[in-house]
Amino acid sequence: MATQLKRNSKYSEAEWTARQELAACYRIFAMMGWDEMIFNHITVKLEDQEGAFLINPYGMHFSEVTASSLIKIDIDGNKLDEDNPWHVNKAGFVQHSLFHRVLPDAHAIIHTHTTATMAVCGLEGGLQPTNFYACNFMGQLAYHDFEGVTVREEEGARLIEHLGDKRILMLRNHGPVVMGKSLSDAFIKYWALQRACEIQLATMSMGKPILVGEDVIKVHQRDLYMAAIPGQSGKAEFDAMVRKVDRIDTSWRD
Ligand SMILES: [Zn+2]
């Protein structure tokens, strides 16, 4: 993040940085209205500690999350920092755990229940090429039929099979799972997907949308890279949102 942050000596430098980035991300989601009471999760892998992840404390609203209240867990959702008084929603970690386990490149995983993304997940045909942001994702989304709340391990094989080589899984009738190589990468993909879904919802509520043709989608996806800063997926956008969060309050940093 842009500002050098004071380190809590209890944690390694890498863990403290990861904690602050993730706490900031939860605050961004709360600010954007992408929170779901005490539910949903954004998880990250701790790159300096094999098999360790960070997750939000169960019962805490996204707007209350701080760097030190995040819980360090193992791949099965067992708490690793015992002095943290909060609990983990182990059931909620089941699908995150599956993807973190089998996909080495899934550093950060975001799952939400926002109205716009859930609505599109519940629509026949899912995301349609009706707007600029939706065109970013055409051919890049995977879909998985609803089988009830995603807590049964035997559903795992089908989730992985349906995901294939994609890194965004639209859980039908449920919500999206967005994975990124870094937290800012997952964030920027999630932001664009959220926007794509919001706009589809608005467009379809007015009447028959104009569908963008495949040739234009190809050109659009080919040329998108021109707006990107190489190797920094989502970083400038994430940092700008952190500054906006800081203008609300800076308690996430502790
Ligand atoms: Zn869910």
Boltz pocket constraint, residues with backbone or C-beta under 6 A from the ligand:
constraints:
  - pocket:
      binder: B
      contacts: [[A, 111], [A, 112], [A, 113], [A, 174], [A, 175]]
      max_distance: 6.0
